Structures are given as structure tokens and as C-alpha cells.
Amino acid sequence: MRVDLVIKNIGKLVTCKGLGRPKVGQEMNEVDIIEDAYIAIRDGKIIEIGIKNDYKKITNSYTKIEDAKGLLVTPGLIDSHTHLVHGGSRENEFSKKLSGVPYIEILNQGGGILSTVNSTKEASSEDLYDKAKKSLDRMLEFGVTSAEAKSGYGLELDTEIKQLNVAKKLDKDHPIDLVHTFLGAHAIPIKYKENHKEYIDIIVEQMMPKVKELGLAEFCDVFCEEGVFSIEEGEYILSKAKEMGYKLKIHADEIVSLGGAQLSAKLKCTSSDHLMAASEEGLKMMAKNNVVANILPATSFNLNKSYANARKMIDLGVALSLSSDYNPGSCPSENLQFVMQLGCLGLKMTPNEVINAVTINAAYAIDRQNEIGSIEIGKKADLVVFDAPNVEYLMYHFGVNHVDKVYKEGVLVVENKQVIYNNI
């Protein structure tokens, strides 16, 4: 048996071993830890997991041996909700938010998403690429090896396609694997404020078919919120997307309890995201229909809003994942480790629940559970070596980057908290 790489002397190997479905309830506290472990890798995939020096029986002179020096190793982190590709930034709105101006009011004044739409439309593909690549490098340095990337800052066909093409190129060029989502229904352009139907027809009849024809996105998402898209409008858009072969996601019940959680269950969305205002009825329906609740606590932190009720979700048997919502308005941060720490400090989740929420359950939130999200034989060797003695320390010692090394499909891409893939 050929072995390309062995990572030995792992103090604690947190496998987040899967169950064939997302983890729910008490299962979210189970992470499967192997002490004094090693991982053997061939062709970018895990081929053996063992303990102590048992790796010696499968290695030869061609096998590279690397020492984890007794540190903590987890699966590569997964950021399952980002607005990666966008132009400009929105620090000019920061003072307004601090003074209490509601987000929807800023949007109605032509700010918020609409401000970023203008910046994205004006930016060249090269500028968007360079900006997003810088963000991906930061994510990688924090231990993210896979991420979702949405469009939604075009609100017309050409710019939406420009965003998605940039994300596709980054997926090829950058170590982080990207999953692509079409979010043309992110906001209502100003000229359609009094005629939602006309814009929705453009989304359904022009944008979605073209994006599907070009193979630029596998998911379709809708921002269902007061002043944006209603539940009825969201259901129409997502139902048409499902007919076209898209998998479904939804921005649901972020600010107002409209019934987005119920809609996500009705349509059997892969994930329902935000959910700060979700009703108990909606959450129960999500649990029954196996919809992953994708929670974004850094957005709550940044907007100074209440956190989603993660404890209730777990008690009701809803599968939970955590992600950053990286975007220029409500969460201008690529730091998924901070999101994890907020999972404990803001959502009152346990450290084990949090690590499952950014690995195996996050993989389910982007339909990549068969490839990533846990350290198991046959899966990609996406691994993070943390300079920490245990999972609890990652959450306890907050506000710093705990990464020592990151491996993407068995290739060292981050060392000493710095990306090195350009040197490979």
C-alpha cells in the first residue's frame, strides 16, 4: 500500500465521525477523540487512522512523515454561508448602525445591499477576484478549507454572472473548495420597488435559466424578510428553482418572524439560514424535514441583535451548523474561529457542539458530507492542526488565531498562521 504522507504524534484527533445524517440533540456533543493518533494519506485522501507508531507498518522510504507535536487536529473547518465576491465596503454606514438606525431603514435609503450592488457593478472581474482571494487567504489562515459563495450583489444578469464567474475561477485557483449559490433574490432593485413581480419574473425567466445553463451555481437562495421578499414570493422563486434542478437555501426569519423556517421545511431546503426570529412551530417542522439550521452569530454580534435560540433548536432535534455570513454590511469578518467562540459565548453551545457545527453538520449544509466534514477513511485529507491542547481551549481563549498548520487534501497550505500554497 502506497502512503504519501503520515501525520504522527497527534495529541488529540477530533474526528467528528459522521452518522450518515446530520448530528442532532445529544449527538452534537459527541466528537470522537483519538489520543496519540496518526493519519495516513494517499492521493489527497485519508487511507488509515491509527495510534502511536502503528503507521510504521504501512510506510516506506517514499512516505513523508510529519510530526504534529502533540497538538490538536480537527477536520478542516467549513464556512457554509458567505457573500464572498463583492465590491467595495460599507464602513460609511457604521456610525448609523451604532446610533441605532435599523438595517432595513439603511436599505430603504439606498444603502446596505444596494450600496454594495453599485460597487460590485462598477468593479472589474480582476478587482473582484483580487479582493475575494485576499478574503479566502484570511479564511484559510483561520482553518477554513471549504466555503459556500453566494452571488446577490448584481440584481441583474450580467453582474450576477460576473460574481459567479469570479467565484468559479477562485475555486480552481485557490486551495479552499467553493460551493456556488445563486442569490439574485437578495434585494429588490430601486426601479422595481413598486413592482416586485416584474423583477421576480426576470429572476425566474432570465437569470436562473442562464445561470443553470452556464453551470455557475448548484444552489438557489432567497432573502425572505420584511421589506425584501415575502414568503409567497420566496416560495414561488424557490419552487421554480427546484424545478430547474437547483438545490435550495433560504435567508429565513432573520429580523421578523415571517415563516421562513416553515417554508424551508415545506420545500425541504438543504439549509435555512439566520433564524434569529424563527418560531417554535417552524423549528419543529425543520427538524421533521431534516433541514439544517445554519446559524450566523457574528451577524447578531455585529448588528447588536439577539442571537438565534440555538439551545431550543438543539432540544427540538434540529441539526445545527455555524457559519460566518462574511459580507460587507452585517458581518465584515472572515474569522470563523471567532464565530465558533460566539457559538459558546453567545449561543450557549458547548465546545463539542460548536466543532460539529463547523465540520460535519456544516458539510451537510452544503451537501458535501460524503467528501468533507469529518476525519474518516476515504474522505479528503482536509485537516487543521491547532496550537491547543483540546477543543475547549479553542473557545475559551478567544480573539486569537489558534491555527498552527492547515492541510488541504494532504498538502500543507498554511504554516505558522501564514498561507504558503503560493510557494508549493
SULRA-V441132 format. One record per residue. N is the residue number from 1. SS is DSSP state (~ for helix, > for strand, _ for the rest). OMEGA is omega in radians with two decimals (999 if undefined). Layout:
BEGIN
N;SS;OMEGA, N;SS;OMEGA
END
This chain:
BEGIN
1;_;3.12, 2;_;3.08, 3;_;-3.12, 4;_;-3.02, 5;>;2.96, 6;>;3.00, 7;>;-3.03, 8;>;3.03, 9;>;3.07, 10;>;-3.10, 11;>;3.05, 12;>;3.09, 13;>;-3.12, 14;>;-2.98, 15;_;-3.03, 16;_;-3.06, 17;_;-3.05, 18;_;-3.14, 19;_;-3.05, 20;_;3.10, 21;_;3.10, 22;_;3.10, 23;_;3.13, 24;_;3.05, 25;~;-3.11, 26;~;3.12, 27;~;-3.12, 28;~;3.09, 29;~;-3.07, 30;_;-3.06, 31;_;3.11, 32;_;-3.11, 33;>;3.07, 34;>;-3.13, 35;>;3.14, 36;>;-2.97, 37;>;2.95, 38;>;3.06, 39;>;3.06, 40;>;-3.00, 41;>;3.02, 42;>;3.12, 43;_;3.05, 44;_;-3.12, 45;>;3.14, 46;>;-3.14, 47;>;3.10, 48;>;3.04, 49;>;-3.11, 50;>;-3.10, 51;>;3.04, 52;_;-3.04, 53;_;-3.12, 54;~;3.13, 55;~;-3.05, 56;~;-3.12, 57;~;-3.11, 58;_;-3.08, 59;_;3.04, 60;_;-3.04, 61;_;-3.13, 62;_;-3.10, 63;_;3.05, 64;>;-3.14, 65;>;3.09, 66;>;-3.02, 67;>;3.11, 68;_;3.01, 69;_;3.06, 70;_;-3.09, 71;_;-3.13, 72;>;3.09, 73;>;3.10, 74;>;2.96, 75;>;3.01, 76;_;-3.12, 77;>;-3.10, 78;>;3.08, 79;>;-2.91, 80;_;3.05, 81;_;3.07, 82;>;3.00, 83;_;-2.90, 84;_;-2.98, 85;_;3.11, 86;_;3.08, 87;_;3.00, 88;_;3.08, 89;_;-3.01, 90;_;3.10, 91;~;3.11, 92;~;3.10, 93;~;-2.98, 94;~;-3.12, 95;~;3.09, 96;~;-3.14, 97;~;-3.14, 98;~;-3.13, 99;_;3.03, 100;_;3.10, 101;_;-3.10, 102;_;-3.13, 103;~;-3.10, 104;~;3.10, 105;~;3.09, 106;~;3.11, 107;~;-3.13, 108;~;3.09, 109;_;-3.13, 110;_;3.09, 111;_;3.11, 112;_;-3.11, 113;~;-3.08, 114;~;3.06, 115;~;3.13, 116;~;3.07, 117;~;3.13, 118;~;-3.13, 119;~;-3.12, 120;~;3.12, 121;~;-3.10, 122;~;-3.07, 123;_;3.04, 124;_;3.08, 125;~;3.14, 126;~;3.13, 127;~;3.11, 128;~;3.12, 129;~;-3.09, 130;~;3.14, 131;~;-3.12, 132;~;3.11, 133;~;3.09, 134;~;3.10, 135;~;3.11, 136;~;3.08, 137;~;3.11, 138;~;3.12, 139;~;-3.13, 140;~;3.13, 141;~;3.09, 142;_;3.03, 143;_;3.13, 144;>;3.13, 145;>;3.05, 146;>;-3.14, 147;>;2.99, 148;>;3.13, 149;>;-3.10, 150;>;2.87, 151;_;3.05, 152;_;3.07, 153;_;3.05, 154;_;-3.11, 155;_;2.91, 156;_;-2.87, 157;~;-3.01, 158;~;-3.10, 159;~;3.05, 160;~;3.13, 161;~;3.10, 162;~;3.11, 163;~;-3.08, 164;~;3.08, 165;~;3.09, 166;~;3.12, 167;~;3.11, 168;~;3.13, 169;~;3.10, 170;~;3.11, 171;~;3.12, 172;~;-2.97, 173;~;-2.97, 174;_;3.12, 175;_;-3.14, 176;_;3.04, 177;>;-3.14, 178;>;3.02, 179;>;-2.90, 180;>;-3.11, 181;>;3.06, 182;>;-3.10, 183;>;3.06, 184;>;3.11, 185;>;-3.12, 186;_;3.12, 187;_;3.07, 188;_;3.07, 189;_;-3.05, 190;~;-3.06, 191;~;3.11, 192;~;-3.08, 193;_;-3.12, 194;_;-3.12, 195;_;3.14, 196;~;-3.04, 197;~;-3.13, 198;~;3.12, 199;~;3.12, 200;~;3.08, 201;~;3.09, 202;~;3.11, 203;~;-3.00, 204;~;-3.02, 205;~;-3.10, 206;~;-3.02, 207;~;-3.04, 208;~;3.10, 209;~;-3.11, 210;~;3.11, 211;~;3.12, 212;~;3.12, 213;~;-3.12, 214;~;3.13, 215;_;-3.02, 216;_;-3.13, 217;_;3.06, 218;_;3.11, 219;>;2.95, 220;>;-3.06, 221;>;3.09, 222;>;3.07, 223;>;3.09, 224;>;-3.10, 225;_;3.09, 226;_;-3.13, 227;_;3.12, 228;_;3.11, 229;>;3.13, 230;_;3.09, 231;~;-3.14, 232;~;3.11, 233;~;3.12, 234;~;3.13, 235;~;3.13, 236;~;-3.11, 237;~;-3.08, 238;~;3.10, 239;~;3.09, 240;~;3.10, 241;~;3.13, 242;~;3.10, 243;~;-3.13, 244;_;3.10, 245;_;3.06, 246;_;2.85, 247;>;-2.94, 248;>;2.96, 249;>;3.12, 250;>;2.89, 251;>;-2.95, 252;>;2.95, 253;_;-3.14, 254;_;-3.05, 255;_;-3.12, 256;_;3.14, 257;_;-3.11, 258;_;-3.03, 259;_;3.11, 260;~;3.11, 261;~;3.10, 262;~;-3.14, 263;~;-3.14, 264;~;3.11, 265;~;-3.13, 266;~;-3.10, 267;_;-3.12, 268;_;3.08, 269;_;3.05, 270;_;3.08, 271;>;3.02, 272;>;-2.88, 273;>;-3.10, 274;>;2.98, 275;_;3.10, 276;_;-3.09, 277;_;-3.08, 278;_;3.12, 279;_;3.09, 280;~;3.10, 281;~;3.13, 282;~;3.14, 283;~;3.10, 284;~;3.11, 285;~;3.08, 286;~;3.13, 287;~;-3.11, 288;~;-3.06, 289;_;3.02, 290;_;3.06, 291;_;3.12, 292;>;3.03, 293;>;-3.10, 294;>;-2.99, 295;>;-3.02, 296;_;-2.97, 297;~;3.14, 298;~;3.05, 299;~;3.06, 300;~;3.13, 301;~;-3.06, 302;~;-3.13, 303;~;-3.11, 304;_;3.13, 305;_;3.09, 306;_;3.09, 307;_;3.01, 308;_;-3.08, 309;_;-3.07, 310;~;-3.12, 311;~;3.10, 312;~;-3.14, 313;~;-3.14, 314;~;3.13, 315;~;-3.14, 316;_;3.11, 317;_;3.08, 318;_;3.05, 319;_;-3.04, 320;>;2.92, 321;>;3.11, 322;>;3.08, 323;_;-2.97, 324;_;-2.92, 325;_;-3.13, 326;>;3.11, 327;_;-3.03, 328;_;-3.07, 329;_;-3.03, 330;_;3.07, 331;_;3.11, 332;_;3.14, 333;_;3.09, 334;_;-2.97, 335;_;3.14, 336;~;3.08, 337;~;3.08, 338;~;3.06, 339;~;3.12, 340;~;3.14, 341;~;3.04, 342;~;3.06, 343;~;3.07, 344;~;-2.99, 345;~;-3.12, 346;_;-3.08, 347;_;3.13, 348;_;3.04, 349;_;3.06, 350;_;3.09, 351;~;3.12, 352;~;3.09, 353;~;-3.12, 354;~;-3.08, 355;~;3.03, 356;~;-3.07, 357;~;3.10, 358;_;3.10, 359;_;-3.00, 360;~;3.14, 361;~;3.06, 362;~;3.07, 363;~;3.08, 364;~;-3.12, 365;~;3.09, 366;_;3.09, 367;_;3.09, 368;_;-3.02, 369;_;3.14, 370;_;-3.07, 371;_;-2.98, 372;_;3.03, 373;_;3.10, 374;_;3.11, 375;_;-3.10, 376;_;-3.14, 377;_;3.13, 378;_;3.12, 379;_;3.10, 380;>;3.12, 381;_;3.06, 382;_;-2.94, 383;>;3.03, 384;>;3.01, 385;>;-3.13, 386;>;3.04, 387;_;-3.07, 388;_;-3.12, 389;_;-3.07, 390;_;-3.12, 391;~;-3.11, 392;~;-3.09, 393;~;3.13, 394;~;-3.10, 395;~;-3.09, 396;~;-3.12, 397;_;-2.95, 398;_;3.04, 399;_;3.10, 400;_;3.09, 401;_;-3.09, 402;_;-3.06, 403;>;2.95, 404;>;3.12, 405;>;3.01, 406;>;3.04, 407;>;3.05, 408;>;-3.06, 409;_;3.05, 410;_;3.13, 411;>;3.12, 412;>;-3.09, 413;>;3.05, 414;>;3.09, 415;>;-3.09, 416;_;3.08, 417;_;-3.12, 418;>;3.07, 419;>;3.14, 420;_;-3.03, 421;~;3.13, 422;~;-3.10, 423;~;-3.07, 424;_;999
END
